[in-house]
């Protein structure tokens, strides 16, 4: 009986190792360093940021931040005669700075086969220095074959994806530490 149990333990251990090697959690890579977002008093969310961009904004708002809506950013762009391509160019950033905007957050994302985010690139651009203050490249996890139970367990939906992205961007985030960012919303 003992020999049989040892063989079963080995078998299950090998099976677990194979399973773990065929899975990967989401990947987050930071560009630059985390930014103390509290330095920015007025952050505009790019109007072309899509659902993940809005989820990132919602995550910031949920932590006590106030973020300018994409609709408000669009209205400002129309008033300033800017198009979406100009939002992070010096001309656009200068115009936003004159309007009191300290930073612009842009989010570009690609959806996966299961309607969950597959990958995203997020940048915070300072409107005064024109510098990318921080950026995050994020990729969703996977497990086994697409659509398998393991795959569904490893992949993150919109809310969890946004939370991982904001955790990576926010210098004051330390596993749930509280902070305050006064960002203007109108």
C-alpha positions as CSV (number, residue, x, y, z in Angstrom):
1,X,0.0,0.0,0.0
2,X,2.8,2.4,0.8
3,X,4.5,1.8,-2.5
4,X,1.3,2.5,-4.3
5,X,0.8,5.8,-2.5
6,X,4.3,6.9,-3.3
7,X,3.8,6.1,-7.0
8,X,0.5,8.1,-6.9
9,X,2.2,11.1,-5.2
10,X,4.9,11.0,-7.9
11,X,2.3,10.8,-10.6
12,X,0.3,13.7,-9.2
13,X,3.4,15.8,-8.6
14,X,4.4,15.3,-12.3
15,X,0.9,16.2,-13.4
16,X,0.9,19.4,-11.3
17,X,4.3,20.4,-12.7
18,X,3.0,19.8,-16.3
19,X,-0.1,21.9,-15.5
20,X,1.9,24.7,-14.0
21,X,4.3,24.9,-16.9
22,X,1.4,25.1,-19.3
23,X,0.0,28.2,-17.5
24,X,1.2,31.7,-17.2
25,X,-0.2,34.5,-15.1
26,X,-0.6,38.0,-16.6
27,X,2.6,39.9,-17.3
28,X,3.2,43.5,-16.4
29,X,6.3,45.4,-17.5
30,X,7.0,48.9,-16.2
31,X,8.5,51.6,-18.4
32,X,10.2,54.3,-16.4
33,X,9.3,54.3,-12.7
34,X,6.1,54.4,-10.8
35,X,4.7,57.9,-10.6
36,X,3.3,59.6,-7.6
37,X,0.0,60.5,-9.2
38,X,-0.8,63.0,-6.5
39,X,1.6,65.4,-8.2
40,X,-1.0,65.7,-11.0
41,X,-4.0,67.8,-10.0
42,X,-5.8,67.5,-13.3
43,X,-5.5,64.3,-15.4
44,X,-7.3,63.9,-18.7
45,X,-8.2,60.4,-20.0
46,X,-7.7,60.1,-23.7
47,X,-11.1,59.9,-25.4
48,X,-9.9,57.0,-27.5
49,X,-9.0,54.7,-24.6
50,X,-11.9,52.4,-24.9
51,X,-13.4,50.1,-22.3
52,X,-10.1,49.3,-20.7
53,X,-9.2,53.0,-20.4
54,X,-12.5,53.6,-18.7
55,X,-11.9,50.7,-16.4
56,X,-8.5,52.2,-15.5
57,X,-10.2,55.5,-14.8
58,X,-12.8,53.8,-12.7
59,X,-10.1,52.0,-10.7
60,X,-8.4,55.3,-10.1
61,X,-11.7,56.9,-9.0
62,X,-12.4,53.9,-6.8
63,X,-9.1,54.6,-4.9
64,X,-10.2,58.2,-4.3
65,X,-8.9,59.8,-7.5
66,X,-11.0,62.0,-9.7
67,X,-10.3,61.7,-13.4
68,X,-11.6,63.8,-16.3
69,X,-14.0,61.8,-18.4
70,X,-13.3,60.9,-22.0
71,X,-16.3,63.0,-23.0
72,X,-14.9,66.0,-21.3
73,X,-11.5,65.4,-22.9
74,X,-13.3,65.2,-26.3
75,X,-15.1,68.5,-25.8
76,X,-11.8,70.1,-24.8
77,X,-10.1,68.6,-27.9
78,X,-12.9,70.1,-30.1
79,X,-12.6,73.5,-28.5
80,X,-8.8,73.4,-29.0
81,X,-9.1,72.1,-32.6
82,X,-7.1,68.9,-31.8
83,X,-7.6,65.4,-33.1
84,X,-6.8,62.2,-31.3
85,X,-3.4,61.8,-33.0
86,X,-2.3,65.2,-31.6
87,X,-3.3,64.5,-28.0
88,X,0.2,63.4,-27.0
89,X,2.2,65.5,-29.4
90,X,3.8,68.8,-28.1
91,X,1.1,70.9,-29.8
92,X,-1.7,69.0,-28.1
93,X,0.1,68.7,-24.7
94,X,0.9,72.4,-24.7
95,X,-2.8,73.3,-25.4
96,X,-3.9,70.9,-22.6
97,X,-1.4,72.5,-20.2
98,X,-2.9,76.0,-21.0
99,X,-6.3,74.5,-20.0
100,X,-4.8,73.4,-16.6
101,X,-4.4,69.7,-17.5
102,X,-1.3,68.3,-15.8
103,X,-1.2,64.9,-17.5
104,X,-2.8,62.7,-20.1
105,X,-3.4,59.0,-19.7
106,X,-3.6,57.0,-22.9
107,X,-4.7,53.4,-23.0
108,X,-4.4,51.1,-26.1
109,X,-5.8,47.6,-25.7
110,X,-6.5,44.5,-27.8
111,X,-9.3,42.2,-26.9
112,X,-8.9,38.4,-26.8
113,X,-10.8,35.5,-28.2
114,X,-13.0,35.5,-25.1
115,X,-13.9,39.2,-25.0
116,X,-11.4,39.8,-22.2
117,X,-8.5,42.1,-22.6
118,X,-5.5,40.4,-24.3
119,X,-2.9,43.1,-24.0
120,X,-2.6,46.8,-23.2
121,X,-0.2,49.7,-23.3
122,X,-0.8,52.6,-20.9
123,X,1.1,55.8,-20.7
124,X,1.0,58.9,-18.4
125,X,2.3,61.9,-20.3
126,X,3.2,65.1,-18.5
127,X,1.7,68.1,-20.4
128,X,4.4,70.6,-19.3
129,X,7.6,68.6,-19.9
130,X,6.1,66.4,-22.7
131,X,7.8,63.4,-21.1
132,X,6.2,60.0,-20.6
133,X,6.2,59.9,-16.9
134,X,5.3,56.2,-16.6
135,X,4.1,53.4,-18.9
136,X,2.9,49.9,-18.4
137,X,2.7,47.1,-20.9
138,X,0.3,44.4,-19.7
139,X,-0.6,41.0,-21.1
140,X,-3.3,38.7,-19.9
141,X,-2.5,35.3,-18.5
142,X,-3.2,32.0,-20.2
143,X,-3.4,28.3,-19.2
144,X,-3.4,25.3,-21.4
145,X,-5.5,25.4,-24.6
146,X,-7.7,28.5,-25.4
147,X,-11.1,28.2,-23.8
148,X,-10.1,25.4,-21.4
149,X,-10.9,25.5,-17.7
150,X,-7.3,26.2,-16.9
151,X,-7.3,29.1,-19.4
152,X,-10.4,30.6,-18.0
153,X,-9.0,30.4,-14.5
154,X,-5.8,32.2,-15.5
155,X,-7.3,35.0,-17.6
156,X,-8.4,38.3,-16.0
157,X,-11.5,40.3,-16.9
158,X,-11.7,44.1,-17.3
159,X,-11.8,45.0,-13.6
160,X,-8.9,42.8,-12.5
161,X,-6.9,43.9,-15.6
162,X,-7.4,47.6,-14.8
163,X,-6.5,47.0,-11.1
164,X,-3.2,45.3,-12.1
165,X,-2.4,48.2,-14.5
166,X,-3.1,50.9,-11.9
167,X,-1.1,49.1,-9.3
168,X,1.8,49.1,-11.6
169,X,1.5,52.8,-12.4
170,X,0.7,54.2,-9.0
171,X,3.8,54.9,-6.8
172,X,1.7,55.2,-3.7
173,X,0.2,51.7,-4.1
174,X,1.6,49.3,-1.5
175,X,-0.8,46.5,-1.3
176,X,-3.8,48.6,-0.5
177,X,-2.2,51.6,1.1
178,X,-4.5,54.6,1.2
179,X,-3.7,57.9,-0.5
180,X,-5.3,61.0,-1.9
181,X,-5.1,62.5,-5.4
182,X,-7.0,65.6,-6.1
183,X,-7.7,65.5,-9.8
184,X,-10.3,67.8,-11.3
185,X,-13.5,66.5,-12.8
186,X,-16.1,68.8,-14.3
